[in-house]
Amino acid sequence: MASLAASSASPSRSLFERTMETINIPKQDVNLLVMNFLIQEGYPAAAARFAEEASLEVKDENDLMTERVSIRDAIFRGDLQSAIEDINDIDPQLLDGNKSLHFALLRLQLIELIKKMFDGPENEKPQLFGTAVTFAQQNLAPYTPQSEKYKSDLERAMALLIIPKEAWQSKSQTHNEQISAFGPLGDLIDPSLKIEVARDVNAAILRSQGRSDHSTIHRILQTRVWAEDLARDKGIDLPADMGIDLWDAPADSQSQNGNNGDIQMAEDESTGADPVHRYTNLHESAR
């Protein structure tokens, strides 16, 4: 009986778990982490609401945050020309010093021109085709001698010109079906590409102003992952499963852009959704 009782007892908790139970993180510190995230990622309305609820002060960053949000929204709606002009207004040297980011923005602009060609009337298609080709020749082709990647990325974007119009114009398909219809070029019309470029732009603007390009909570998670890996390599006794709730979204969770577990940096005031819960998944970026 004694042996049976011993075998059925729950395993003893590790020293790490017992230590963690004694740690109390002040609510104010958590609130500051959330506020930092909202400011860094560009959620001015949510930051203002949270500041009021948590009795925090939003420092004099609203004007800058508004500019970053405006650029992000321009990228999301496909107005890359406005986004580039606004970036130049903030820092005329930013894109000159970051060729890969400038190329990424220009390639998105080319993709939008091609999309416009397929969405427009048939009688305008030849003119729009010429506009897209000329844009690529004048703005993107000069990059190709600098890197094979630039050349490959431009060639893939230009290949969208020969995608059947049915793939572009199908509105009844699900997101995944539409992406699949583009085959190996599907990533170019996936909204996650705009999200990635918008995130890179946001980070570049922050760096240009001498600020961190990642939120504090992002850096904490990176440190947390690094520390766990190091501890396991050294054979330190840790629980087998140390997952973070933010990392794994439910199986049926789908962001507004249709990409599981990605970060959508658009703030939709009409839904009233909590941007921290809705848009944050740091699993991949933390690692």
C-alpha positions in Angstrom: 0.0 0.0 0.0 2.8 2.4 0.9 4.5 1.8 -2.5 1.2 2.3 -4.3 0.6 5.6 -2.5 4.1 6.7 -3.3 3.7 5.9 -7.0 0.4 7.7 -7.3 1.6 10.9 -5.6 2.3 13.9 -7.8 5.9 14.4 -8.6 7.8 16.9 -6.5 8.1 20.4 -7.9 11.5 21.5 -9.2 13.5 24.1 -7.5 12.8 26.4 -10.4 9.1 26.1 -10.0 9.2 26.6 -6.3 11.4 29.7 -6.8 9.0 31.1 -9.4 6.1 30.8 -7.0 7.9 33.2 -4.6 8.3 35.9 -7.2 5.8 38.7 -7.2 5.9 41.1 -10.2 4.4 44.5 -9.3 1.3 45.4 -11.4 2.9 48.7 -12.2 5.8 47.0 -13.9 3.5 44.9 -16.0 1.5 48.0 -17.0 4.7 49.7 -18.1 5.6 46.7 -20.2 2.2 46.8 -21.9 2.4 50.6 -22.5 5.9 50.2 -24.0 4.5 47.6 -26.4 1.6 49.8 -27.5 3.9 52.8 -28.1 6.6 50.8 -29.9 4.2 48.9 -32.2 2.1 52.0 -32.8 -1.3 51.8 -31.2 -2.0 55.4 -30.2 -5.7 55.0 -29.3 -5.1 51.8 -27.3 -2.2 53.5 -25.6 -4.3 56.4 -24.6 -7.1 54.2 -23.3 -4.7 52.0 -21.4 -2.9 55.0 -19.9 -6.2 56.3 -18.6 -7.2 53.0 -17.1 -3.8 52.3 -15.6 -3.1 55.8 -14.5 0.0 56.1 -16.6 1.4 59.0 -18.5 2.0 58.8 -22.2 5.1 60.7 -22.9 5.4 63.3 -25.7 5.6 60.6 -28.4 2.1 60.8 -29.8 3.1 62.9 -32.9 5.8 60.5 -33.8 3.6 57.5 -33.1 0.9 59.0 -35.3 3.4 59.3 -38.2 4.5 55.7 -37.8 0.9 54.6 -37.8 0.1 56.6 -40.9 3.0 55.0 -42.7 2.0 51.5 -41.6 -1.6 52.1 -42.7 -0.4 53.4 -46.1 1.5 50.1 -46.5 -1.5 48.0 -45.6 -3.8 49.7 -48.0 -1.2 49.5 -50.8 -0.3 53.2 -51.1 3.4 52.6 -51.1 4.2 56.0 -52.7 2.7 57.8 -49.8 4.5 55.6 -47.3 7.8 56.2 -49.0 7.2 60.0 -49.1 6.2 60.0 -45.4 9.4 58.0 -44.5 11.5 60.6 -46.4 9.7 63.4 -44.5 10.7 61.9 -41.2 14.3 61.1 -42.2 15.5 61.8 -45.8 18.5 59.6 -45.2 16.7 56.5 -43.9 16.0 54.7 -47.1 19.3 55.8 -48.7 21.1 54.1 -45.9 18.8 51.0 -45.9 18.8 49.7 -49.5 17.1 46.4 -48.7 14.2 48.2 -47.0 13.8 50.6 -49.9 13.8 47.7 -52.3 11.2 45.9 -50.3 8.9 48.9 -50.4 9.4 49.4 -54.1 8.7 45.7 -54.8 5.5 46.0 -52.8 4.6 49.0 -55.0 5.2 47.0 -58.1 3.0 44.2 -56.8 0.3 46.7 -56.2 0.6 48.0 -59.8 0.3 44.5 -61.1 -2.7 43.8 -58.9 -4.3 47.1 -60.2 -3.8 45.9 -63.7 -5.8 42.7 -63.1 -8.5 44.4 -61.1 -9.0 47.2 -63.7 -11.0 47.2 -66.9 -9.8 45.1 -69.8 -9.3 48.2 -72.1 -6.9 49.7 -69.6 -4.8 46.5 -69.1 -2.2 47.3 -71.8 -1.5 50.7 -70.3 -1.3 49.4 -66.8 0.9 46.6 -67.9 3.3 49.2 -69.4 3.2 51.2 -66.2 4.2 48.2 -64.1 7.0 47.2 -66.5 8.4 50.8 -66.7 8.2 51.1 -62.9 10.2 47.9 -62.5 12.8 49.0 -65.1 13.3 52.4 -63.6 13.1 51.7 -59.9 13.9 48.0 -59.2 16.2 46.9 -62.0 19.1 49.2 -60.9 19.3 47.1 -57.7 19.8 43.8 -59.5 23.6 44.1 -60.2 24.1 44.6 -56.4 22.8 41.3 -55.3 21.5 38.0 -56.7 18.7 38.2 -54.1 17.5 41.5 -55.6 17.5 39.9 -59.0 15.6 36.9 -57.8 13.1 38.9 -55.9 12.4 41.2 -58.9 12.0 38.2 -61.2 9.5 36.6 -58.9 7.5 39.8 -58.7 7.5 40.2 -62.5 6.3 36.6 -62.8 3.0 37.8 -61.3 2.3 39.3 -64.7 1.6 35.9 -66.2 -0.6 34.6 -63.4 -4.1 33.9 -64.9 -6.5 36.7 -64.1 -8.9 34.2 -62.6 -6.5 33.7 -59.7 -6.5 37.5 -59.1 -10.2 38.1 -59.4 -11.6 35.1 -57.5 -13.5 36.5 -54.5 -15.2 33.3 -53.4 -12.0 31.4 -52.4 -10.8 31.2 -48.8 -7.5 33.0 -48.0 -5.5 29.8 -48.2 -7.1 28.7 -51.5 -6.3 32.1 -53.1 -2.7 31.9 -51.9 -2.4 28.4 -53.3 -3.8 29.5 -56.7 -0.6 31.6 -57.1 1.6 28.5 -56.5 5.2 29.4 -55.5 4.4 33.1 -55.9 1.7 33.0 -53.2 3.8 34.6 -50.6 4.0 37.8 -52.7 0.2 38.4 -52.5 -0.1 37.2 -48.9 -0.9 40.1 -46.5 1.9 38.8 -44.2 4.4 40.4 -46.7 3.0 43.8 -46.0 3.1 43.1 -42.3 6.7 42.1 -42.5 7.7 45.2 -44.4 5.6 47.5 -42.2 7.3 46.0 -39.1 10.8 46.6 -40.7 9.8 50.2 -41.5 8.6 50.8 -37.9 11.9 49.4 -36.5 14.0 51.4 -38.9 12.2 54.6 -38.0 12.7 53.9 -34.3 16.4 53.2 -34.8 16.9 56.3 -36.8 15.7 58.3 -33.8 18.0 56.5 -31.4 15.3 54.3 -29.9 15.1 50.6 -29.5 13.5 48.9 -32.4 11.8 46.2 -30.3 9.5 46.5 -27.4 10.8 45.7 -23.9 8.6 42.6 -23.6 10.0 41.3 -26.9 13.5 41.6 -25.5 12.5 40.0 -22.3 11.1 37.0 -24.2 14.2 36.7 -26.2 16.3 36.7 -23.0 13.9 34.1 -21.5 14.3 31.8 -24.5 18.1 32.2 -24.4 18.2 31.5 -20.7 16.1 28.4 -20.9 18.2 27.0 -23.8 21.4 27.7 -21.8 20.1 26.1 -18.6 19.0 23.0 -20.4 22.4 22.7 -22.1 24.0 22.8 -18.7 21.7 20.1 -17.3 19.9 22.4 -14.9 16.7 20.8 -13.5 13.8 22.5 -15.3 10.2 21.5 -16.0 9.8 19.6 -19.2 7.2 22.1 -20.5 7.9 25.8 -20.0 5.7 27.2 -22.7 4.5 30.8 -22.7 0.8 31.3 -23.2 1.4 34.0 -25.8 3.4 31.7 -28.0 0.7 29.2 -29.1 -2.5 30.6 -30.5 -5.6 28.3 -30.5 -5.8 26.1 -33.6 -8.8 28.0 -34.9 -7.3 31.4 -34.2 -6.9 33.5 -37.3 -5.7 37.0 -37.5 -7.5 39.5 -39.6 -5.1 39.0 -42.5 -5.7 35.3 -42.4 -2.3 34.3 -41.1 -2.2 32.2 -37.9 0.2 33.5 -35.3 1.4 36.5 -37.1 1.5 40.1 -36.0 -1.0 42.4 -37.6 -0.1 45.9 -36.7 -3.3 47.6 -37.8 -5.6 49.0 -35.1 -9.3 48.6 -35.8 -11.2 51.0 -33.6 -14.5 49.8 -34.9 -14.1 46.3 -33.4 -13.0 47.4 -30.0 -10.6 44.5 -29.9 -7.8 44.4 -27.4 -4.7 44.9 -29.6 -2.4 43.2 -27.2 -4.4 40.0 -27.2 -5.4 40.2 -30.8 -2.1 41.0 -32.5 0.6 39.6 -30.3 2.4 36.3 -31.0 6.0 36.4 -30.2 6.9 32.7 -30.6 8.9 32.9 -33.8 10.4 36.3 -33.3 11.4 35.5 -29.7 13.5 32.6 -31.0 
